[in-house]
Amino acid sequence: AGISYRGEVLTTKIQVDQEVMLVNYISQVALIKALLPSMVLRKSGHIVAVSSVQGKIAIPYRSAYAASKHAMQAFCDTLRAEVAHHNVNVTVVSPGYIQTNLSLNAITGSGDKYGVVDENTAKGYEPTKVARSILLAVMRNQPELTIADITPRVAILLRTLLPSVYFYLMKNRALRLRQQALSKVT
């Protein structure tokens, strides 16, 4: 849910970072805070927040997006602990690529529309499959649901267990993406 971003930290306008945080993080927090008091009063409720695999790991040229999703993940981890005694459950959904217009409608560091459906997005999970997985997670009161192929799952494990290997791989990915971008310009 929200908006995605493609760009380099060095050249991204601060307004872009603010917009991505507003849409992806602040808007969800505002909605949760509006609904939470009635759930606490009823001693019943279930909050489902949409994060991303990038709420667990960050990849090059997605800084604003990853930051917004990391923020959502941390907020929900805190929220889950604080409201458990009120019988309010929290599920954080962390999908990988889903066949949506997220990359097409992503914004760039200048604030312009990205306008490209990434190959990974085109090959991603069907939205109906994701929706079914979310419903099952809610029915099972799962605190987290990661919907992703093996590569992002391995990256999440590497980031946790072998961070130096993960950082090395991301550095190489950034170099490769930069070289690809430069070759398109020349």
N, C-alpha and C positions, 0 to 999 in steps of 0.2 A: 504494500500500500504506500501511497505517497508519490514522490517524484524522485527520479534518479539524476545522476550527475556524471559528466565526463569532463575531466580537465586536470590540469597540472596545478598543484598547490601554489607554485611561484607566480602564476599568471591569473589565478582566479580572483575575481572581485569579491570583496568581503560581503557584498549584498547577496551574492549567490550562496555563500555559506549560510547566511542568515535565512534566506528563503527556504533552503533545504531543511535546516533545523526547525523552522517554523512549521512547515508542512509535515515533515516526517516524525518530529518529536513533540513539539509544543502542542500541536493540534490534538494528538492522541492523549497527551497528559490532561489537556483541558476537558476533553470528553470524559475521561476516566474520573476526574475530580468532580464533574457535574453529576455523574451517575453513582459514584461511590457512597455518598451519604445514605441514599435510599437502600442500597444493598446492606450496609452496616445496620441500619434500622431494622430491616427485615431478617437480619442474620442469615442471609442467603444471597448468593450471586456468583457469577462467573465472568471474569474479564478476560477477553481474548485480545491480545495486542500483536500487531504485525511488525516484526523486526525483519531480519534477513540473515542469511549466512554471513553477510558482511557486518552483522552485529556481533559476530564471534571472531571474525578475521577481517583484515583490511587488505585490499588489493590496490596496486598502483593506479593512479588517475581516477580514483573514486573517493577521495578524502572526505568531502562534505557528506556524501551518502553514507559511507562507513561510520563516520562520526555520529550522524543522526541515529543510525541503527544501534551503535554501541550504547548511546545514551538511553534509547528505549529499553534495551536489554537490562542495563543497570537499574533504571527506574523500576522496572517490573520485578527484578530480583528483590529489591527493597520492599516494594509494595506487597509482594507475595508474603514475605515474613511478617509485615505489619498487620495485614488483614486476616491472616489465617485463623486467629482466635474469634473472628466475627463470622466464620463459616463462608468466607468469600474466597473463591479460588482464582488463580491467575494462570493463564496459559500464554506463553510467548511462542509465536510461530516464526520460525526462521527458515523461510524458503530459499532455495537456490533460484535457478532460472525458471520462469513460468512464461508460457506463451501469451504474453500481453503486449501492450504498446508502451511498456515502461521505458525501454531503451529508445524507442522512437520519439517519445515525448520528453526524454531527459534534457536537462539544460547543460550548457557548456560553461566554462569558466568566465566567459563574457556575458552569460545570461541568455545567449541565443539558444534556439531549439537544436538539439543534436540531430534529429531527423533520420536516424538509421536504426533499423532493427538488427541488433547484434545476432551473429550466427548462433551463439549459445542460447539466446532468448528464443529464437525461432525453433530450436530443437528442445526447448524446455518442457516442463510438465504441463499437461493440459489443466486449465483452471478448475474444471469439474473434479478432477482427481485430487487437486490440492484442497478444494472445499470439503470433499468427503473425508480426507485425512484430518482436517481441522475439526470436523464434527465428531469423529471418533476420539480425538484427543480430548475434546471437551467432555464427552460422555465418560471417559476414563479418568477425568481430572488430572491429566498429565500436566506437569508444570512447564514442560518445554516440548516443542515439536520441531524437529529439523527435517525439512523435505529437500533432499539433495542427493546427487549421485555420489559415487565413491571419491572423486577427486576433491571436492570441497570438504568432505568428511575427513579425509586424510590430512588436508591442510589444517583443519581445526585441531586435530590431534597433534600435528607437528608444532603448531603454534603453542600448544600447551606443554608438550613433553620435550620437544627439541626446538626451542625458539630460534637458536642460531641457524639451524637448517632452514626453517621457515623464512627467516629474514634474508638469507642468501638466495633462496628461490624467488622471493618477491623482488629483490634487487635485480636479478637477472630478467625477470618478467618486465620490470620497468624499462630496463635497457632495450629489450627486444621491442616493446611497444613504441618506445621513442624512435628507434631506428625505422620501424615500419611507418610511423607518422612522417618522419623526415623523407623517406623514399617516395611517399605519395606527393610531397610538395615539390620535389625536384624532378 
